Structure formats: C-alpha cells, structure tokens
C-alpha cells in the first residue's frame, strides 16, 4: 500500500476527527472535571475505541451487517442508551469529591465507550473505508489503516485536552461549568433519543 492510496484516507479521517460532536462534549467535560490528565486519558480511550472500530470496518463489517442486520440495530440501541446515561450524569448536579478519585480511569472509560458505542462512527468508517479499502488488503495493511485511524483520532482529542487545559478557555469553561454541562447533557440526550427513535 503506497502513500497515494493512504492520503485520501488520512485526509478524510482528519476531517472526521476535528468535526464537533458527542465525543468532543465528553472530552471537554472530562477535562473540566479532572484537568489535563483526565482529558488526555479520555482522548486516549477514544482513540483506542475508534481504532478497534476502524479495524472491524476495514476487515469487513459491511458484509457482516448485510448478512446479520440485527447486530447493527443492537449496537445502535446500546449506543443510544449510553448517550442517555452520559446525559443524565451531565444534567444531574454531581459535586461529590469522591467522584474524582479515579478520574483518569473514568475519563479513559468514557472516551472509549463514547467512541465504541457511537453508531455514527461506525457509519462514518464504513462510508470512508468502502471507498478506499481493496478486497485484497492483507491483515497487515488492515491493521496499518486501523492504526492510522487510531493515531489521528486519539492524537486530535489528546491535543485538544492539552491545549484547553493550559489556557483561559478552560477557566471560562470551569466558571460556567454547570451551564456547559447542562447544555452538553441536553445535546447528548437529544442525540441519544434520536438514535433510539
């Protein structure tokens, strides 16, 4: 596989990573609550979840979906329920100090789950890879494409966590944390209901 074949995949993955959505909302929330370390953990978890999805997509999830349509529906329902759970956690006022004890672990778990249970990411990856992945790709080439996807996605969210944690922007977000959390919670709830309905 040469650079010419990889370039369009890389460009589309970069554009997908920087587009705002529920993943960014979860990353911002984790960075506000737990600082740089938790935000970076969230970005790392998101990248790994995204990379696993990318490998599944490259390896032929489109055929699996065509032969067993129920699997895609179950994944969408689980993803919608997870978004609703995150929305409830954001909307509910949680000022418990014990919540931050394992904040890095929680940030990683939320980042991973928001990527892995988001059916839009699956649809996005299927749309991208169906255009560029060839049926004769070796397992090594499949792993390489998935690894590139993981590095781009995780790298973007880690960079966002690092950049906002050292600026006045995070201070402003923290000052208005309750408003930001309520807004993001309502958006996630709406998205979760939309997926379920």
C-alpha positions as protocol buffer text, in pm:
chain_id: "A"
residue {
  index: 1
  type: UNK
  ca { x: 0 y: 0 z: 0 }
}
residue {
  index: 2
  type: UNK
  ca { x: 154 y: 331 z: -108 }
}
residue {
  index: 3
  type: UNK
  ca { x: 121 y: 688 z: 18 }
}
residue {
  index: 4
  type: UNK
  ca { x: -108 y: 781 z: -272 }
}
residue {
  index: 5
  type: UNK
  ca { x: -362 y: 525 z: -152 }
}
residue {
  index: 6
  type: UNK
  ca { x: -329 y: 636 z: 211 }
}
residue {
  index: 7
  type: UNK
  ca { x: -354 y: 1013 z: 151 }
}
residue {
  index: 8
  type: UNK
  ca { x: -731 y: 1033 z: 88 }
}
residue {
  index: 9
  type: UNK
  ca { x: -796 y: 807 z: 390 }
}
residue {
  index: 10
  type: UNK
  ca { x: -579 y: 1029 z: 611 }
}
residue {
  index: 11
  type: UNK
  ca { x: -747 y: 1350 z: 488 }
}
residue {
  index: 12
  type: UNK
  ca { x: -1099 y: 1218 z: 550 }
}
residue {
  index: 13
  type: UNK
  ca { x: -1003 y: 1079 z: 893 }
}
residue {
  index: 14
  type: UNK
  ca { x: -858 y: 1419 z: 991 }
}
residue {
  index: 15
  type: UNK
  ca { x: -1176 y: 1598 z: 884 }
}
residue {
  index: 16
  type: UNK
  ca { x: -1387 y: 1348 z: 1076 }
}
residue {
  index: 17
  type: UNK
  ca { x: -1177 y: 1386 z: 1391 }
}
residue {
  index: 18
  type: UNK
  ca { x: -1200 y: 1766 z: 1404 }
}
residue {
  index: 19
  type: UNK
  ca { x: -1576 y: 1782 z: 1347 }
}
residue {
  index: 20
  type: UNK
  ca { x: -1759 y: 1857 z: 1675 }
}
residue {
  index: 21
  type: UNK
  ca { x: -1997 y: 1601 z: 1820 }
}
residue {
  index: 22
  type: UNK
  ca { x: -2071 y: 1398 z: 2133 }
}
residue {
  index: 23
  type: UNK
  ca { x: -1707 y: 1287 z: 2158 }
}
residue {
  index: 24
  type: UNK
  ca { x: -1590 y: 1646 z: 2194 }
}
residue {
  index: 25
  type: UNK
  ca { x: -1859 y: 1712 z: 2455 }
}
residue {
  index: 26
  type: UNK
  ca { x: -1739 y: 1415 z: 2662 }
}
residue {
  index: 27
  type: UNK
  ca { x: -1375 y: 1521 z: 2625 }
}
residue {
  index: 28
  type: UNK
  ca { x: -1447 y: 1879 z: 2736 }
}
residue {
  index: 29
  type: UNK
  ca { x: -1646 y: 1757 z: 3035 }
}
residue {
  index: 30
  type: UNK
  ca { x: -1368 y: 1522 z: 3144 }
}
residue {
  index: 31
  type: UNK
  ca { x: -1103 y: 1793 z: 3102 }
}
residue {
  index: 32
  type: UNK
  ca { x: -1312 y: 2042 z: 3305 }
}
residue {
  index: 33
  type: UNK
  ca { x: -1377 y: 1793 z: 3585 }
}
residue {
  index: 34
  type: UNK
  ca { x: -1039 y: 1621 z: 3608 }
}
residue {
  index: 35
  type: UNK
  ca { x: -792 y: 1851 z: 3436 }
}
residue {
  index: 36
  type: UNK
  ca { x: -524 y: 1764 z: 3184 }
}
residue {
  index: 37
  type: UNK
  ca { x: -463 y: 1404 z: 3297 }
}
residue {
  index: 38
  type: UNK
  ca { x: -829 y: 1306 z: 3276 }
}
residue {
  index: 39
  type: UNK
  ca { x: -875 y: 1482 z: 2942 }
}
residue {
  index: 40
  type: UNK
  ca { x: -571 y: 1305 z: 2796 }
}
residue {
  index: 41
  type: UNK
  ca { x: -699 y: 970 z: 2932 }
}
residue {
  index: 42
  type: UNK
  ca { x: -1035 y: 1038 z: 2769 }
}
residue {
  index: 43
  type: UNK
  ca { x: -865 y: 1118 z: 2436 }
}
residue {
  index: 44
  type: UNK
  ca { x: -655 y: 802 z: 2462 }
}
residue {
  index: 45
  type: UNK
  ca { x: -961 y: 588 z: 2535 }
}
residue {
  index: 46
  type: UNK
  ca { x: -1146 y: 747 z: 2243 }
}
residue {
  index: 47
  type: UNK
  ca { x: -857 y: 677 z: 2007 }
}
residue {
  index: 48
  type: UNK
  ca { x: -840 y: 310 z: 2109 }
}
residue {
  index: 49
  type: UNK
  ca { x: -1217 y: 266 z: 2071 }
}
residue {
  index: 50
  type: UNK
  ca { x: -1202 y: 436 z: 1731 }
}
residue {
  index: 51
  type: UNK
  ca { x: -908 y: 219 z: 1626 }
}
residue {
  index: 52
  type: UNK
  ca { x: -1093 y: -102 z: 1715 }
}
residue {
  index: 53
  type: UNK
  ca { x: -1392 y: 15 z: 1514 }
}
residue {
  index: 54
  type: UNK
  ca { x: -1164 y: 104 z: 1224 }
}
residue {
  index: 55
  type: UNK
  ca { x: -1011 y: -244 z: 1225 }
}
residue {
  index: 56
  type: UNK
  ca { x: -1355 y: -406 z: 1232 }
}
residue {
  index: 57
  type: UNK
  ca { x: -1473 y: -184 z: 945 }
}
residue {
  index: 58
  type: UNK
  ca { x: -1163 y: -249 z: 734 }
}
residue {
  index: 59
  type: UNK
  ca { x: -1191 y: -623 z: 797 }
}
residue {
  index: 60
  type: UNK
  ca { x: -1540 y: -647 z: 653 }
}
residue {
  index: 61
  type: UNK
  ca { x: -1813 y: -533 z: 891 }
}
residue {
  index: 62
  type: UNK
  ca { x: -2014 y: -422 z: 589 }
}
residue {
  index: 63
  type: UNK
  ca { x: -2060 y: -788 z: 487 }
}
residue {
  index: 64
  type: UNK
  ca { x: -2142 y: -886 z: 846 }
}
residue {
  index: 65
  type: UNK
  ca { x: -2402 y: -607 z: 863 }
}
residue {
  index: 66
  type: UNK
  ca { x: -2557 y: -720 z: 534 }
}
residue {
  index: 67
  type: UNK
  ca { x: -2589 y: -1082 z: 649 }
}
residue {
  index: 68
  type: UNK
  ca { x: -2694 y: -1011 z: 1009 }
}
residue {
  index: 69
  type: UNK
  ca { x: -2880 y: -678 z: 1023 }
}
residue {
  index: 70
  type: UNK
  ca { x: -2983 y: -734 z: 1386 }
}
residue {
  index: 71
  type: UNK
  ca { x: -2627 y: -678 z: 1509 }
}
residue {
  index: 72
  type: UNK
  ca { x: -2625 y: -321 z: 1378 }
}
residue {
  index: 73
  type: UNK
  ca { x: -2961 y: -247 z: 1544 }
}
residue {
  index: 74
  type: UNK
  ca { x: -2842 y: -381 z: 1881 }
}
residue {
  index: 75
  type: UNK
  ca { x: -2528 y: -167 z: 1856 }
}
residue {
  index: 76
  type: UNK
  ca { x: -2737 y: 142 z: 1777 }
}
residue {
  index: 77
  type: UNK
  ca { x: -2966 y: 79 z: 2076 }
}
residue {
  index: 78
  type: UNK
  ca { x: -2671 y: 28 z: 2313 }
}
residue {
  index: 79
  type: UNK
  ca { x: -2505 y: 343 z: 2176 }
}
residue {
  index: 80
  type: UNK
  ca { x: -2824 y: 547 z: 2222 }
}
residue {
  index: 81
  type: UNK
  ca { x: -2868 y: 420 z: 2579 }
}
residue {
  index: 82
  type: UNK
  ca { x: -2506 y: 505 z: 2660 }
}
residue {
  index: 83
  type: UNK
  ca { x: -2554 y: 861 z: 2532 }
}
residue {
  index: 84
  type: UNK
  ca { x: -2865 y: 892 z: 2751 }
}
residue {
  index: 85
  type: UNK
  ca { x: -2666 y: 767 z: 3052 }
}
residue {
  index: 86
  type: UNK
  ca { x: -2395 y: 1025 z: 2988 }
}
residue {
  index: 87
  type: UNK
  ca { x: -2663 y: 1293 z: 2950 }
}
residue {
  index: 88
  type: UNK
  ca { x: -2816 y: 1201 z: 3287 }
}
residue {
  index: 89
  type: UNK
  ca { x: -2473 y: 1216 z: 3452 }
}
residue {
  index: 90
  type: UNK
  ca { x: -2410 y: 1560 z: 3300 }
}
residue {
  index: 91
  type: UNK
  ca { x: -2752 y: 1704 z: 3384 }
}
residue {
  index: 92
  type: UNK
  ca { x: -2752 y: 1570 z: 3739 }
}
residue {
  index: 93
  type: UNK
  ca { x: -2556 y: 1802 z: 3968 }
}
residue {
  index: 94
  type: UNK
  ca { x: -2258 y: 1596 z: 4080 }
}
residue {
  index: 95
  type: UNK
  ca { x: -2038 y: 1787 z: 4320 }
}
residue {
  index: 96
  type: UNK
  ca { x: -1920 y: 1478 z: 4506 }
}
residue {
  index: 97
  type: UNK
  ca { x: -1545 y: 1494 z: 4566 }
}
residue {
  index: 98
  type: UNK
  ca { x: -1513 y: 1116 z: 4567 }
}
residue {
  index: 99
  type: UNK
  ca { x: -1607 y: 1119 z: 4201 }
}
residue {
  index: 100
  type: UNK
  ca { x: -1258 y: 1241 z: 4110 }
}
residue {
  index: 101
  type: UNK
  ca { x: -1068 y: 969 z: 4295 }
}
residue {
  index: 102
  type: UNK
  ca { x: -1038 y: 750 z: 3987 }
}
residue {
  index: 103
  type: UNK
  ca { x: -1085 y: 1031 z: 3740 }
}
residue {
  index: 104
  type: UNK
  ca { x: -822 y: 918 z: 3488 }
}
residue {
  index: 105
  type: UNK
  ca { x: -972 y: 570 z: 3474 }
}
residue {
  index: 106
  type: UNK
  ca { x: -1320 y: 717 z: 3437 }
}
residue {
  index: 107
  type: UNK
  ca { x: -1202 y: 954 z: 3165 }
}
residue {
  index: 108
  type: UNK
  ca { x: -1046 y: 665 z: 2972 }
}
residue {
  index: 109
  type: UNK
  ca { x: -1362 y: 453 z: 3007 }
}
residue {
  index: 110
  type: UNK
  ca { x: -1593 y: 735 z: 2894 }
}
residue {
  index: 111
  type: UNK
  ca { x: -1368 y: 818 z: 2598 }
}
residue {
  index: 112
  type: UNK
  ca { x: -1353 y: 454 z: 2490 }
}
residue {
  index: 113
  type: UNK
  ca { x: -1727 y: 396 z: 2526 }
}
residue {
  index: 114
  type: UNK
  ca { x: -1835 y: 716 z: 2351 }
}
residue {
  index: 115
  type: UNK
  ca { x: -1624 y: 608 z: 2052 }
}
residue {
  index: 116
  type: UNK
  ca { x: -1704 y: 238 z: 2059 }
}
residue {
  index: 117
  type: UNK
  ca { x: -2078 y: 272 z: 2121 }
}
residue {
  index: 118
  type: UNK
  ca { x: -2137 y: 555 z: 1874 }
}
residue {
  index: 119
  type: UNK
  ca { x: -2311 y: 414 z: 1565 }
}
residue {
  index: 120
  type: UNK
  ca { x: -2231 y: 734 z: 1374 }
}
residue {
  index: 121
  type: UNK
  ca { x: -1862 y: 643 z: 1397 }
}
residue {
  index: 122
  type: UNK
  ca { x: -1937 y: 301 z: 1251 }
}
residue {
  index: 123
  type: UNK
  ca { x: -2137 y: 459 z: 967 }
}
residue {
  index: 124
  type: UNK
  ca { x: -1857 y: 713 z: 909 }
}
residue {
  index: 125
  type: UNK
  ca { x: -1589 y: 443 z: 894 }
}
residue {
  index: 126
  type: UNK
  ca { x: -1794 y: 220 z: 667 }
}
residue {
  index: 127
  type: UNK
  ca { x: -1851 y: 515 z: 433 }
}
residue {
  index: 128
  type: UNK
  ca { x: -1481 y: 602 z: 426 }
}
residue {
  index: 129
  type: UNK
  ca { x: -1333 y: 258 z: 402 }
}
residue {
  index: 130
  type: UNK
  ca { x: -1582 y: 129 z: 145 }
}
residue {
  index: 131
  type: UNK
  ca { x: -1436 y: 389 z: -92 }
}
residue {
  index: 132
  type: UNK
  ca { x: -1067 y: 315 z: -36 }
}
residue {
  index: 133
  type: UNK
  ca { x: -1014 y: -34 z: 107 }
}
residue {
  index: 134
  type: UNK
  ca { x: -941 y: -301 z: -153 }
}
residue {
  index: 135
  type: UNK
  ca { x: -1061 y: -661 z: -114 }
}
residue {
  index: 136
  type: UNK
  ca { x: -703 y: -788 z: -145 }
}
residue {
  index: 137
  type: UNK
  ca { x: -573 y: -592 z: 157 }
}
residue {
  index: 138
  type: UNK
  ca { x: -352 y: -811 z: 374 }
}
residue {
  index: 139
  type: UNK
  ca { x: -409 y: -833 z: 752 }
}
residue {
  index: 140
  type: UNK
  ca { x: -103 y: -613 z: 794 }
}
residue {
  index: 141
  type: UNK
  ca { x: -249 y: -345 z: 568 }
}
residue {
  index: 142
  type: UNK
  ca { x: -580 y: -363 z: 752 }
}
residue {
  index: 143
  type: UNK
  ca { x: -401 y: -320 z: 1085 }
}
residue {
  index: 144
  type: UNK
  ca { x: -197 y: -31 z: 942 }
}
residue {
  index: 145
  type: UNK
  ca { x: -509 y: 158 z: 826 }
}
residue {
  index: 146
  type: UNK
  ca { x: -677 y: 98 z: 1163 }
}
residue {
  index: 147
  type: UNK
  ca { x: -361 y: 214 z: 1343 }
}
residue {
  index: 148
  type: UNK
  ca { x: -351 y: 535 z: 1137 }
}
residue {
  index: 149
  type: UNK
  ca { x: -718 y: 596 z: 1222 }
}
residue {
  index: 150
  type: UNK
  ca { x: -646 y: 542 z: 1593 }
}
residue {
  index: 151
  type: UNK
  ca { x: -345 y: 777 z: 1591 }
}
residue {
  index: 152
  type: UNK
  ca { x: -531 y: 1055 z: 1409 }
}
residue {
  index: 153
  type: UNK
  ca { x: -842 y: 1033 z: 1629 }
}
residue {
  index: 154
  type: UNK
  ca { x: -666 y: 984 z: 1963 }
}
residue {
  index: 155
  type: UNK
  ca { x: -399 y: 1239 z: 1875 }
}
residue {
  index: 156
  type: UNK
  ca { x: -661 y: 1504 z: 1796 }
}
residue {
  index: 157
  type: UNK
  ca { x: -852 y: 1460 z: 2122 }
}
residue {
  index: 158
  type: UNK
  ca { x: -535 y: 1443 z: 2331 }
}
residue {
  index: 159
  type: UNK
  ca { x: -414 y: 1765 z: 2166 }
}
residue {
  index: 160
  type: UNK
  ca { x: -748 y: 1936 z: 2238 }
}
residue {
  index: 161
  type: UNK
  ca { x: -728 y: 1831 z: 2605 }
}
residue {
  index: 162
  type: UNK
  ca { x: -368 y: 1956 z: 2634 }
}
residue {
  index: 163
  type: UNK
  ca { x: -441 y: 2287 z: 2459 }
}
residue {
  index: 164
  type: UNK
  ca { x: -753 y: 2385 z: 2650 }
}
residue {
  index: 165
  type: UNK
  ca { x: -619 y: 2271 z: 2989 }
}
residue {
  index: 166
  type: UNK
  ca { x: -345 y: 2534 z: 2980 }
}
residue {
  index: 167
  type: UNK
  ca { x: -546 y: 2834 z: 2862 }
}
residue {
  index: 168
  type: UNK
  ca { x: -800 y: 3085 z: 2984 }
}
residue {
  index: 169
  type: UNK
  ca { x: -1060 y: 2896 z: 2781 }
}
residue {
  index: 170
  type: UNK
  ca { x: -1066 y: 2617 z: 3038 }
}
residue {
  index: 171
  type: UNK
  ca { x: -1103 y: 2878 z: 3315 }
}
residue {
  index: 172
  type: UNK
  ca { x: -1406 y: 3025 z: 3139 }
}
residue {
  index: 173
  type: UNK
  ca { x: -1549 y: 2678 z: 3085 }
}
residue {
  index: 174
  type: UNK
  ca { x: -1495 y: 2600 z: 3454 }
}
residue {
  index: 175
  type: UNK
  ca { x: -1665 y: 2927 z: 3559 }
}
residue {
  index: 176
  type: UNK
  ca { x: -1967 y: 2829 z: 3353 }
}
residue {
  index: 177
  type: UNK
  ca { x: -1925 y: 2455 z: 3413 }
}
residue {
  index: 178
  type: UNK
  ca { x: -2283 y: 2398 z: 3521 }
}
residue {
  index: 179
  type: UNK
  ca { x: -2424 y: 2575 z: 3214 }
}
residue {
  index: 180
  type: UNK
  ca { x: -2182 y: 2393 z: 2983 }
}
residue {
  index: 181
  type: UNK
  ca { x: -2266 y: 2059 z: 3145 }
}
residue {
  index: 182
  type: UNK
  ca { x: -2643 y: 2119 z: 3118 }
}
residue {
  index: 183
  type: UNK
  ca { x: -2611 y: 2224 z: 2753 }
}
residue {
  index: 184
  type: UNK
  ca { x: -2394 y: 1925 z: 2663 }
}
residue {
  index: 185
  type: UNK
  ca { x: -2620 y: 1692 z: 2862 }
}
residue {
  index: 186
  type: UNK
  ca { x: -2927 y: 1814 z: 2675 }
}
residue {
  index: 187
  type: UNK
  ca { x: -2750 y: 1777 z: 2340 }
}
residue {
  index: 188
  type: UNK
  ca { x: -2639 y: 1422 z: 2424 }
}
residue {
  index: 189
  type: UNK
  ca { x: -2989 y: 1335 z: 2547 }
}
residue {
  index: 190
  type: UNK
  ca { x: -3136 y: 1463 z: 2221 }
}
residue {
  index: 191
  type: UNK
  ca { x: -2885 y: 1265 z: 2017 }
}
residue {
  index: 192
  type: UNK
  ca { x: -2945 y: 951 z: 2224 }
}
residue {
  index: 193
  type: UNK
  ca { x: -3323 y: 978 z: 2180 }
}
residue {
  index: 194
  type: UNK
  ca { x: -3282 y: 1045 z: 1808 }
}
residue {
  index: 195
  type: UNK
  ca { x: -3070 y: 726 z: 1771 }
}
residue {
  index: 196
  type: UNK
  ca { x: -3321 y: 520 z: 1972 }
}
residue {
  index: 197
  type: UNK
  ca { x: -3626 y: 653 z: 1787 }
}
